[in-house]
Amino acid sequence: MDEQNHPQFIKTLADQAGDSITGNIYAGRVSDVVPGIQGAFVNICKEQKVFLPFKECPDREDAVPLRQGDELLVQITKPAI
């Protein structure tokens, strides 16, 4: 992570010609945890947040497996709706 809280792009697996981020891997930071919808929003770049369901965090055993400010790698598996 850089000093200005903007996660850095790590690696792309997507087609370089397309605008899709599906398949890309990012270093991100949890911005909001929403237990009511069983997930969290993760900043992956200055202007974009993605949703991460708790069930996608198998190595975490807490009732709320993520906390605001946690840093993690995320891979985009579905396009935005």
C-alpha positions as CSV (number, residue, x, y, z in Angstrom):
1,M,0.0,0.0,0.0
2,D,1.2,3.5,-0.7
3,E,1.3,6.2,1.9
4,Q,-1.8,8.0,0.6
5,N,-4.1,4.9,1.2
6,H,-4.5,4.2,-2.5
7,P,-4.1,0.5,-3.0
8,Q,-1.7,-0.4,-5.7
9,F,-2.5,-2.5,-8.7
10,I,-0.7,-5.8,-8.4
11,K,-1.3,-7.9,-11.5
12,T,-3.8,-8.1,-14.3
13,L,-5.1,-11.3,-15.8
14,A,-7.7,-9.6,-18.0
15,D,-7.5,-8.7,-21.7
16,Q,-5.3,-5.7,-22.0
17,A,-7.6,-4.2,-24.7
18,G,-10.8,-4.4,-22.6
19,D,-12.1,-2.2,-19.8
20,S,-13.1,-5.2,-17.7
21,I,-11.4,-5.7,-14.3
22,T,-12.7,-9.2,-14.0
23,G,-9.7,-11.4,-13.3
24,N,-7.5,-8.6,-12.0
25,I,-5.9,-8.9,-8.6
26,Y,-5.6,-5.9,-6.4
27,A,-4.1,-4.9,-3.0
28,G,-7.0,-3.3,-1.2
29,R,-8.1,-1.8,2.1
30,V,-11.5,-2.5,3.8
31,S,-13.4,0.7,3.9
32,D,-16.8,-0.4,5.2
33,V,-17.9,-3.6,7.0
34,V,-21.7,-4.3,6.7
35,P,-22.7,-7.3,8.9
36,G,-26.3,-7.0,7.8
37,I,-25.4,-8.0,4.2
38,Q,-22.6,-10.3,5.4
39,G,-19.8,-8.5,3.6
40,A,-17.5,-5.6,3.3
41,F,-16.6,-3.0,0.7
42,V,-12.9,-2.8,-0.3
43,N,-11.1,0.1,-1.9
44,I,-9.1,-1.2,-4.8
45,C,-8.2,2.1,-6.3
46,K,-8.8,5.8,-5.7
47,E,-12.2,5.8,-7.4
48,Q,-13.5,2.2,-7.0
49,K,-14.9,0.0,-4.3
50,V,-15.8,-3.7,-4.6
51,F,-18.0,-5.9,-2.5
52,L,-16.4,-8.9,-0.7
53,P,-18.8,-11.4,0.9
54,F,-17.7,-12.8,4.3
55,K,-18.1,-16.3,2.9
56,E,-15.2,-15.5,0.5
57,C,-12.8,-15.1,3.5
58,P,-12.4,-18.8,4.6
59,D,-9.2,-18.2,6.6
60,R,-11.0,-15.8,9.0
61,E,-13.0,-17.3,11.8
62,D,-14.5,-14.2,13.5
63,A,-18.2,-13.5,13.4
64,V,-17.2,-10.4,11.4
65,P,-14.1,-11.6,9.6
66,L,-13.0,-8.2,8.4
67,R,-12.4,-4.9,10.1
68,Q,-12.2,-1.4,8.7
69,G,-8.6,-0.7,7.6
70,D,-7.7,-4.4,7.0
71,E,-5.4,-4.8,4.0
72,L,-5.8,-7.8,1.7
73,L,-5.5,-9.1,-1.8
74,V,-8.7,-9.4,-3.8
75,Q,-9.3,-11.0,-7.2
76,I,-12.3,-9.7,-9.1
77,T,-14.4,-12.8,-10.1
78,K,-17.6,-11.2,-11.4
79,P,-18.3,-8.1,-13.4
80,A,-20.2,-5.2,-11.9
81,I,-23.9,-5.1,-12.1
